[in-house]
Amino acid sequence: MTNISLQERKVKVIARGQGNVYPVYVDRADNAELWDVDGNRYIDFGTGIAVCNTGHSHPKVVAAVKEQLDKFSHSCVMVNPYESAVELAEKLTELAPGDSDKKAIFVTTGAEAVENCVKIARAHTGRRGVIAFNGGFHGRTNLTMALTGKISPYKHLFGPFPGDIYHAPFPTELHHVSVKASLKALENLFKVDIAPTDVAAIIVEPVQGEGGFYAAPAELLQALRALCDTHGIVLIADEIQTGFGRTGKMFSFEHAEVEPDLITMAKGIAGGFPIAAVVGKSDIMDAPLPGGLGGTYGGSPVGCVAALAVLEVIEEQGLVKRADQIGQIFNEQLSLLQSRYPKVIAEVRNQGAMIAIELVCDGDNEQPNTKLTQAIIAKAAEHGLILLACGFYGNVIRFLPALTIADELIYEGLDKFTQLFAELTD
């Protein structure tokens, strides 16, 4: 089989809505590198969208999964539970920010985690409304699409959406949206659209993922915490892309020293195995009645042992600290590139190993250079790179390297990226 032949087969049998960025079919992967069926090698700066924080096929994760498969693959944690699920819940509730007593539930995807947060918040408060932010991404189910603050491609053609969902502007200094303006907009929502006493939850990504890798200022998260405390609103931290060491903390909310009420966890939790979780304050988590939460595959025993292995790797290899080191290298090298192309690269930003550059036209921050971004992504594979785009206008290139990546591989990858950038810009 070849990349070309597999792509031809794929388009015949898989709906176009589930497209693929690259016509590159993976044969094998190891840590921060992968090889396609044609034998080409790539440096992976996407890690399956921040999933393989511990690298592809980490030996400890592989060994844990193989051992579990020799025992059993499924029994449903809601029917016959198992120790690995209990142990994982114990570890996640211990690692979650803040000193409050916490409990956990397990589901299968990040979108499920978000949906369950809304269910829990509504059960706890007896209220209906949920507030999210412009540019935020929370999933592709009907409710999570409603929460997502971007139409194309996530919401286009898919309405109607559930009611009682509201949006506020997310602060981005580059685009002159201040924390004060965001908070003023929330205040306006309370005056115009929904009373705070009718709001069950506010959900926020501490670093927007699909929205462009904008980090929420600590001032915003602290203000949201105070606002939620004042009005009895549940504060939900969507840590699906930011969790498990990615930002230089186990969870990004720790940068602001804020304890959320509920936290969504997925992506980097299990090194590529499908499992997700909600962790939150015990009194809130216990609001739904028995049987009100769960799912057939939630808390898969294979996912649980993989997640436990990932947590061991993060601790043993010091990957939380390593994220900052990786981010510093990227920031330094990409800033050098920015100095060569100041009218193209508007900003280099990172929180730990969640790194991005924003591309504009003629030095105007309000003119997104979507065309160049798309061209870079399209040609990345030809230069041996896997890259991802994001952003409200699709003009941000994001870098999500494995936290286990070696320095020399970072520099090699960035050299390739510099050559690619120059090829399309000069």
C-alpha positions as CSV (number, residue, x, y, z in Angstrom):
1,M,0.0,0.0,0.0
2,T,1.0,3.6,-0.7
3,N,-0.1,6.9,0.7
4,I,-1.8,7.7,-2.7
5,S,-3.7,4.4,-2.9
6,L,-4.8,4.5,0.7
7,Q,-6.1,8.1,0.3
8,E,-8.0,7.0,-2.8
9,R,-9.6,4.1,-0.8
10,K,-10.3,6.4,2.1
11,V,-12.3,9.1,0.2
12,K,-14.5,6.3,-1.2
13,V,-15.6,5.0,2.1
14,I,-15.1,7.6,4.8
15,A,-17.4,10.7,4.8
16,R,-15.7,13.9,3.7
17,G,-16.7,15.6,7.0
18,Q,-14.0,13.4,8.7
19,G,-11.2,14.7,6.6
20,N,-7.5,14.4,7.1
21,V,-4.9,17.2,7.2
22,Y,-2.3,15.1,5.4
23,P,-2.6,12.2,2.8
24,V,0.1,10.6,5.0
25,Y,-0.7,7.1,6.3
26,V,1.2,6.1,9.4
27,D,3.1,2.8,9.5
28,R,4.9,3.2,12.8
29,A,5.8,5.9,15.3
30,D,8.4,6.2,18.0
31,N,8.5,9.1,20.6
32,A,8.4,12.3,18.5
33,E,8.9,10.7,15.1
34,L,6.7,8.8,12.7
35,W,7.1,6.9,9.4
36,D,4.5,6.5,6.7
37,V,3.7,3.5,4.5
38,D,6.0,4.9,1.8
39,G,8.9,4.9,4.3
40,N,9.1,8.7,4.7
41,R,10.2,10.0,8.2
42,Y,8.5,12.9,9.9
43,I,9.1,15.0,13.0
44,D,5.8,15.1,14.7
45,F,5.0,18.6,16.1
46,G,1.3,17.7,16.5
47,T,1.3,14.5,18.7
48,G,-2.2,13.6,17.6
49,I,-3.4,17.1,18.8
50,A,-1.7,17.1,22.2
51,V,-2.5,13.4,23.0
52,C,0.9,11.8,23.0
53,N,2.5,14.0,25.6
54,T,4.7,11.1,26.6
55,G,5.6,10.4,23.0
56,H,4.3,7.7,20.6
57,S,4.3,4.2,22.0
58,H,6.2,4.9,25.3
59,P,7.5,1.6,26.5
60,K,5.9,1.9,29.9
61,V,2.5,2.6,28.5
62,V,2.8,-0.2,25.9
63,A,3.8,-2.7,28.6
64,A,0.9,-1.7,30.9
65,V,-1.6,-2.1,28.1
66,K,-0.3,-5.5,27.0
67,E,-0.4,-6.7,30.6
68,Q,-4.0,-5.5,30.9
69,L,-5.1,-7.2,27.7
70,D,-3.8,-10.5,28.9
71,K,-6.3,-10.1,31.9
72,F,-9.4,-8.6,30.3
73,S,-10.3,-5.8,27.9
74,H,-13.7,-4.7,29.2
75,S,-16.4,-5.3,31.8
76,C,-17.9,-1.8,32.1
77,V,-16.9,0.1,35.2
78,M,-20.6,0.6,36.0
79,V,-21.2,-3.1,36.1
80,N,-18.0,-4.8,37.4
81,P,-15.4,-2.2,38.4
82,Y,-11.7,-2.8,38.7
83,E,-8.8,-1.5,40.8
84,S,-7.2,0.5,38.1
85,A,-10.2,2.8,37.8
86,V,-10.2,3.4,41.5
87,E,-6.5,4.0,41.6
88,L,-6.7,6.4,38.7
89,A,-9.5,8.4,40.3
90,E,-7.4,8.6,43.5
91,K,-4.4,10.0,41.6
92,L,-6.4,12.5,39.5
93,T,-8.3,13.8,42.5
94,E,-5.0,14.3,44.3
95,L,-3.3,16.0,41.3
96,A,-6.2,18.4,40.6
97,P,-5.6,22.0,41.7
98,G,-6.9,23.1,45.1
99,D,-7.4,21.6,48.5
100,S,-11.1,20.8,48.3
101,D,-12.2,17.1,48.6
102,K,-12.7,15.8,45.1
103,K,-14.3,13.0,43.2
104,A,-14.0,11.8,39.6
105,I,-16.0,10.1,36.8
106,F,-14.7,8.5,33.7
107,V,-16.0,8.9,30.1
108,T,-14.5,8.2,26.7
109,T,-14.0,11.6,25.0
110,G,-13.3,15.2,25.8
111,A,-16.7,16.2,24.4
112,E,-18.3,13.7,26.8
113,A,-16.4,15.2,29.7
114,V,-17.7,18.7,28.8
115,E,-21.3,17.4,28.5
116,N,-21.1,15.8,31.8
117,C,-19.7,18.9,33.4
118,V,-22.8,20.8,32.2
119,K,-25.1,18.0,33.6
120,I,-23.3,18.0,36.9
121,A,-23.4,21.8,37.2
122,R,-27.1,21.9,36.3
123,A,-27.9,19.2,38.8
124,H,-26.0,21.0,41.5
125,T,-27.4,24.5,40.9
126,G,-30.8,23.7,39.6
127,R,-30.1,26.4,36.9
128,R,-30.1,26.4,33.1
129,G,-27.6,28.8,31.6
130,V,-24.0,28.1,30.6
131,I,-21.6,30.8,29.5
132,A,-18.6,30.1,27.3
133,F,-16.1,32.4,25.4
134,N,-15.7,33.5,21.8
135,G,-13.1,31.3,20.1
136,G,-13.4,28.5,22.6
137,F,-13.6,24.9,21.5
138,H,-15.4,22.3,23.6
139,G,-16.3,19.5,21.2
140,R,-18.4,18.3,18.3
141,T,-21.5,17.0,20.0
142,N,-24.7,19.1,19.7
143,L,-24.3,20.7,23.2
144,T,-20.5,21.1,22.9
145,M,-20.9,22.7,19.5
146,A,-23.2,25.2,21.0
147,L,-20.5,26.0,23.6
148,T,-17.8,26.3,21.0
149,G,-17.3,29.9,20.0
150,K,-16.4,29.4,16.3
151,I,-18.8,28.7,13.4
152,S,-16.7,27.2,10.6
153,P,-16.0,24.3,10.4
154,Y,-17.4,23.1,13.7
155,K,-21.0,24.5,13.7
156,H,-21.7,25.2,10.1
157,L,-24.8,23.2,8.8
158,F,-25.4,21.6,12.1
159,G,-28.0,23.7,14.0
160,P,-30.3,24.2,15.7
161,F,-28.3,24.1,19.0
162,P,-29.5,23.9,22.6
163,G,-30.7,27.1,24.2
164,D,-29.4,28.8,27.3
165,I,-25.9,29.0,25.9
166,Y,-24.2,32.4,25.9
167,H,-20.8,33.7,24.8
168,A,-18.5,36.5,26.0
169,P,-15.3,37.9,24.4
170,F,-12.0,36.2,25.3
171,P,-9.2,38.6,26.2
172,T,-6.4,38.8,23.7
173,E,-3.9,41.6,24.0
174,L,-2.8,41.3,20.4
175,H,-6.3,42.1,19.2
176,H,-7.0,44.8,21.9
177,V,-9.6,42.8,23.9
178,S,-8.8,43.4,27.5
179,V,-9.7,41.5,30.6
180,K,-11.8,44.5,31.6
181,A,-13.7,44.3,28.4
182,S,-14.4,40.6,28.8
183,L,-15.7,41.1,32.3
184,K,-17.8,44.1,31.2
185,A,-19.3,41.9,28.6
186,L,-20.2,39.3,31.2
187,E,-21.8,42.0,33.3
188,N,-23.8,43.1,30.2
189,L,-25.0,39.5,29.7
190,F,-26.3,39.5,33.2
191,K,-28.2,42.7,32.5
192,V,-29.5,41.8,29.0
193,D,-29.7,38.0,28.4
194,I,-29.6,36.0,31.6
195,A,-29.6,36.8,35.3
196,P,-26.6,35.4,37.2
197,T,-29.0,33.5,39.4
198,D,-30.1,31.5,36.3
199,V,-26.5,30.6,35.3
200,A,-25.4,27.1,36.1
201,A,-21.8,27.3,34.9
202,I,-19.1,29.3,33.2
203,I,-16.7,27.2,31.1
204,V,-13.3,28.4,30.0
205,E,-10.1,27.1,28.5
206,P,-7.0,28.4,30.4
207,V,-5.3,28.4,27.0
208,Q,-7.6,28.4,24.0
209,G,-6.9,25.4,21.8
210,E,-8.6,25.7,18.4
211,G,-9.1,29.4,19.1
212,G,-5.4,30.2,18.6
213,F,-3.4,29.3,21.8
214,Y,-4.2,32.5,23.6
215,A,-3.6,32.1,27.3
216,A,-6.2,33.4,29.7
217,P,-4.6,36.1,31.9
218,A,-4.4,35.1,35.5
219,E,-6.5,38.3,36.2
220,L,-9.3,36.8,34.1
221,L,-9.4,33.4,35.8
222,Q,-9.2,35.0,39.3
223,A,-12.0,37.4,38.4
224,L,-14.1,34.5,37.1
225,R,-13.5,32.6,40.3
226,A,-14.7,35.6,42.4
227,L,-17.7,36.1,40.1
228,C,-18.7,32.5,40.4
229,D,-18.3,32.5,44.2
230,T,-20.5,35.6,44.4
231,H,-23.3,34.2,42.3
232,G,-23.1,30.5,43.1
233,I,-22.0,29.6,39.6
234,V,-19.9,26.5,38.8
235,L,-16.6,27.3,37.3
236,I,-15.5,24.7,34.7
237,A,-11.9,24.5,33.6
238,D,-11.6,22.9,30.2
239,E,-8.2,21.4,30.5
240,I,-8.6,18.9,27.7
241,Q,-5.7,20.2,25.6
242,T,-3.8,22.0,28.4
243,G,-3.6,19.1,30.9
244,F,-1.0,16.6,32.0
245,G,2.1,18.8,32.0
246,R,1.6,20.4,28.6
247,T,1.8,24.0,29.9
248,G,4.6,23.6,32.5
249,K,2.1,22.8,35.2
250,M,0.1,19.6,35.6
251,F,-3.0,21.7,34.8
252,S,-2.9,25.2,33.4
253,F,-5.2,26.7,36.0
254,E,-2.4,26.3,38.4
255,H,-0.5,29.2,36.7
256,A,-3.3,31.5,38.0
257,E,-3.4,29.8,41.4
258,V,-7.2,29.3,40.9
259,E,-9.1,26.2,41.9
260,P,-12.0,25.4,39.5
261,D,-15.1,23.6,40.6
262,L,-15.0,21.0,37.8
263,I,-12.2,20.1,35.4
264,T,-12.4,18.2,32.1
265,M,-9.5,15.9,31.3
266,A,-8.7,14.0,28.1
267,K,-6.1,14.0,25.3
268,G,-2.8,13.7,27.1
269,I,-4.3,11.6,29.9
270,A,-3.4,8.1,28.5
271,G,-0.8,8.4,25.7
272,G,-3.3,7.8,22.9
273,F,-5.8,5.4,24.5
274,P,-9.4,6.8,24.6
275,I,-10.3,7.8,28.1
276,A,-11.5,11.1,29.5
277,A,-12.5,12.3,33.0
278,V,-14.3,14.9,35.0
279,V,-12.7,15.8,38.3
280,G,-14.4,18.2,40.7
281,K,-15.4,19.2,44.2
282,S,-17.1,16.3,45.9
283,D,-20.3,18.1,46.8
284,I,-20.8,19.2,43.3
285,M,-19.8,15.9,41.7
286,D,-22.3,14.1,43.9
287,A,-25.3,16.2,42.7
288,P,-26.5,13.7,40.0
289,L,-28.3,10.6,41.2
290,P,-26.8,7.1,40.8
291,G,-27.1,6.1,37.1
292,G,-27.2,9.7,36.0
293,L,-23.6,9.7,34.8
294,G,-21.6,7.1,32.9
295,G,-21.3,5.2,29.6
296,T,-20.5,1.8,28.3
297,Y,-16.8,2.5,27.5
298,G,-16.2,5.1,30.2
299,G,-13.2,4.2,32.3
300,S,-12.0,1.5,30.0
301,P,-9.6,-0.8,31.9
302,V,-7.1,-0.5,29.0
303,G,-7.4,3.3,29.2
304,C,-7.1,3.3,33.0
305,V,-3.8,1.4,33.1
306,A,-2.4,3.5,30.2
307,A,-3.3,6.7,32.1
308,L,-1.6,5.3,35.3
309,A,1.5,4.6,33.3
310,V,1.4,8.1,31.7
311,L,1.3,9.6,35.2
312,E,4.3,7.6,36.2
313,V,6.3,8.7,33.1
314,I,5.4,12.3,33.7
315,E,6.7,12.1,37.3
316,E,9.8,9.9,36.6
317,Q,11.0,11.9,33.6
318,G,10.1,15.3,35.0
319,L,7.9,16.2,32.0
320,V,6.1,19.1,33.7
321,K,9.4,20.9,34.0
322,R,10.5,19.7,30.6
323,A,7.5,21.4,29.0
324,D,9.0,24.8,30.0
325,Q,12.4,23.9,28.6
326,I,10.8,22.9,25.3
327,G,8.7,26.0,25.2
328,Q,11.8,28.2,25.8
329,I,13.7,26.6,22.9
330,F,10.7,27.0,20.6
331,N,10.1,30.6,21.7
332,E,13.8,31.6,21.2
333,Q,14.0,30.0,17.7
334,L,10.7,31.2,16.5
335,S,11.4,34.7,17.8
336,L,14.5,34.7,15.6
337,L,12.3,33.8,12.7
338,Q,9.9,36.6,13.6
339,S,12.8,39.1,13.6
340,R,13.4,38.1,9.9
341,Y,9.7,38.4,9.0
342,P,8.3,41.0,11.4
343,K,5.5,41.9,9.0
344,V,4.4,38.3,8.7
345,I,4.7,36.9,12.2
346,A,2.7,39.1,14.5
347,E,3.4,37.2,17.7
348,V,5.2,34.2,19.1
349,R,3.5,32.9,22.2
350,N,3.7,29.9,24.5
351,Q,2.7,28.5,27.8
352,G,5.1,25.7,28.4
353,A,5.1,23.4,25.4
354,M,1.9,24.9,24.0
355,I,3.5,27.1,21.3
356,A,2.1,29.2,18.5
357,I,2.9,31.8,15.9
358,E,0.2,34.1,14.4
359,L,0.6,35.1,10.8
360,V,-0.7,38.4,9.4
361,C,-0.5,40.5,6.2
362,D,1.8,43.5,6.0
363,G,2.3,43.8,9.7
364,D,-1.4,44.5,10.3
365,N,-2.6,42.3,13.2
366,E,-6.2,42.7,12.0
367,Q,-5.4,41.1,8.6
368,P,-5.0,37.4,9.3
369,N,-2.7,35.6,6.8
370,T,-4.8,32.5,6.4
371,K,-3.5,31.8,2.9
372,L,0.1,31.5,4.0
373,T,-0.9,29.4,7.0
374,Q,-2.7,27.0,4.8
375,A,0.2,26.8,2.4
376,I,2.7,26.0,5.2
377,I,0.5,23.3,6.6
378,A,-0.1,21.8,3.1
379,K,3.7,21.7,2.4
380,A,4.9,20.6,5.8
381,A,4.9,16.9,5.0
382,E,7.2,17.5,2.0
383,H,9.7,18.9,4.6
384,G,9.3,16.0,6.9
385,L,7.1,17.8,9.4
386,I,3.6,17.3,10.9
387,L,2.1,20.7,11.8
388,L,-1.3,21.9,12.8
389,A,-3.1,25.2,12.3
390,C,-5.7,26.8,14.6
391,G,-7.1,30.3,15.3
392,F,-10.3,32.2,14.9
393,Y,-9.3,32.9,11.3
394,G,-7.1,29.8,10.7
395,N,-3.9,32.0,10.7
396,V,-2.1,30.4,13.7
397,I,0.4,27.6,13.5
398,R,0.6,25.6,16.7
399,F,3.3,23.4,17.9
400,L,2.5,20.5,20.3
401,P,5.7,18.4,20.5
402,A,5.9,15.4,22.7
403,L,7.2,16.3,26.2
404,T,9.8,13.5,25.7
405,I,11.3,15.0,22.5
406,A,15.0,15.4,22.5
407,D,16.6,18.9,22.0
408,E,18.4,17.8,18.8
409,L,15.1,16.7,17.3
410,I,13.5,20.1,18.2
411,Y,16.3,22.0,16.4
412,E,16.1,19.7,13.4
413,G,12.4,20.2,13.2
414,L,12.7,24.0,13.5
415,D,15.4,24.1,10.9
416,K,13.0,22.3,8.5
417,F,10.2,24.7,9.5
418,T,12.5,27.7,8.9
419,Q,13.4,26.4,5.4
420,L,9.7,25.8,4.7
421,F,8.7,29.3,5.9
422,A,11.4,30.9,3.8
423,E,10.4,28.9,0.7
424,L,6.8,30.3,0.9
425,T,7.6,33.8,2.1
426,D,10.8,35.0,0.4
